[in-house]
Amino acid sequence: MMIMQTIIKPSLLACALFIAAANCAAEDKPTINSPRGGWNYGGLTDKSGDTRASYPLPPIDRGTQKNRTLIEGHILEAGKQRKHTLIVNGNPMVLNYGTDGRYERHYAFGSGSNNIEIKGPDGKSLQRVQYYEANTQQLSPQLRVICSWDAPEAEVDLHIITPDGQHAFFAAPILNGGGGLDVDSVDGPGPEMFTTIAPKHGAYHVFVNYWGNYGAGGYNFDEGQRKQPIITARVTLVFYENTAKEKRESFVIPLRKIGDLNLVKSFMF
């Protein structure tokens, strides 16, 4: 009786292992389900009338939030809670996700080219999508201030004082003359965003306030509910977004206790 043996050459074996590893790596990539290729006025489908609420659902419809867009997908590491980073148009934010690996964040986009990227804990890019907003009514802002933070249980508020003395914050988000807070995150790691397409000339003052916490029982001011001793907020100033003149500044602010109010930056526009 002749016994047939299958011999796998080392080179072929290495190739097979490489392909298997590559397939595993592809499967481990996070997904960006929305937006993809346009979500308001893209392709053949006009979704501008979509009334699906962004997450988290705000308790008050502030009006200026109507153009927010939901970014959602899946991190294929359910239950591990590693720190990924969501980068939208170059603005980095901590990406928190549930035990099922799913994430949802909202953002206010301007017209023109936009991009969304997810980086892993090691800083490597894992997923990236590009989007062109063709809605010409969505003008790109000349001034944008973005605030996000690294503790989903915290409620951090952005406050902007404008050159004419107006105070944009959660209780008065819309400015006379246009602009204001177009994203106000009420129970999550942000972002909160101040946007204006026609900023007044003069001095602006940017503050962040660690207002309190939000949990299963609602809002609270219990320091014991914090999961880390210091909450880190990141504030980014973006000037002339999506233009050849675009420039940005970023600041990292430690928040040590409820009630902390920090002046982040005073600047002239």
C-alpha positions, 0 to 999 in steps of 0.5 A: 500500500502506498501512503500519500503525504502532503508536503507544504513548502515553508514558503507556501505555509508562510504565505498562507499564514500571512493571508490568514493574519491579513484577513484577521486584521481586516476583520478587526478593523472598526467600521464607519457605517454612517456617514459614508459617501454623503448623508444629506445631499449625496448621490441619488438620495436626498436625506435632508428630511431625515428626522432621526435624532442624533445621539445622545438625544437632547432634552431640548430641540435647540434649533441650531442642532438641526444640521447635526449629523450622526457618526456611527459604527462598530469597534470590533473589540466589544467589552475591552474598552480600549481608547480609540480616537475619532478624528473629524476634519483633523479634530481628535476626540476620545471615542467611547463605545458600549460593551457591544462595541458600538459607538455613536457621535454627532457632529456639525459639518460645513460644506466641501470636503470632510473626513472621518478617521479612527485611530487605535490606542497605538495611534495607527489609522484603522479606518477612514472615510471621505465625504463631500457636502454638496449642500451649499447652504451648509457654509463652512464656518470662519470660526469654530470652537470644539470641546470634547473630553475623556469621561463619558459620565461627565457633563462639560460645558463650553462657554463663549463670550463674543466681542459684543458681550454676548454669552453663548452657552447651553442656556442661550445657545443662539447668538443675535446676528447668527452663530452659536452652539450648534452641538451641545452634548448633554450626556457623553464625551462631547463634542460641544461646538461653537460655530459662526460663518460671520464672526464679529471682529474683536476679542473672544473668550473661551471657557470650559466648565465641569458642570456635573455628571450624568448617569442612570439616575440623571444629572448629579453632582456626586464627585464619587461617580467620577471614574478617574481623578482628573477629567481631560478636556480638549478644546480646538479653535479652527479658523477658516475651516475648509479653506486655504487659510485654515489654521487651528490651535488645540489646548488640553485642560485638566478638570479636577472637580465639579464646578471647575471653570477654566479660561482656555483662550482669549483671542482677537479675530 
